[in-house]
Amino acid sequence: MKLTFSPASPFARKVRIAAIETGLIDKIEFVPAAVAPGQPNEEYSKITPLKKLPVLILDNGDVILDSYVIVEYLDELAGGNKLIPASGPNRWKVKSDHSLLQGMLDSMLLCRYEKMVRPEGLRWSDWHKDHWNRAWAGMARFENRTDVLSGPFNVAQIGLVCVLGYADFRFADCGWRKAYPKLDAFHQKMLERPSVKISVPPTA
């Protein structure tokens, strides 16, 4: 299998953590790919018209899109139920938590693009503030979610790790550690896991 990725992508990091946790990391070839707003990449568009990272390309040529779907595929390939509960109320809670975290990452990425990619004269501060507030309010919600912070390691915890890691990577001065000490403690604990520690993005 091949995975398109960038070390800076929190979505690719999610899959990398899952691949390590499921024992499938050695079966995946990591293929660097560069995608950016406003910059064409015709070759990558042939793989996915959405031009998003990551994409998993199976040995038979099939393409699996979306970081969560890739994690679900790897979880099933490894025997299932390691990262995503198989059934019952907890399955839907974990999937819903992950969806919130995925949306938070989407908003943070849009904030990054607004500040760093969009020409200064075209930037929309209220739009940026709105998206940042979505991510910040999401952190506030997880600050009080003991079931996530101390529960079994699953795709929701992986998603939260990637949110906090991306905050450190791209928004180092945002003050999330001071505002959310429980998240800080969770993050420090998670960094003890080899899959989390070795996948930390490079220094911005």
Disulfide bonds with the S-S distance in Angstrom:
none
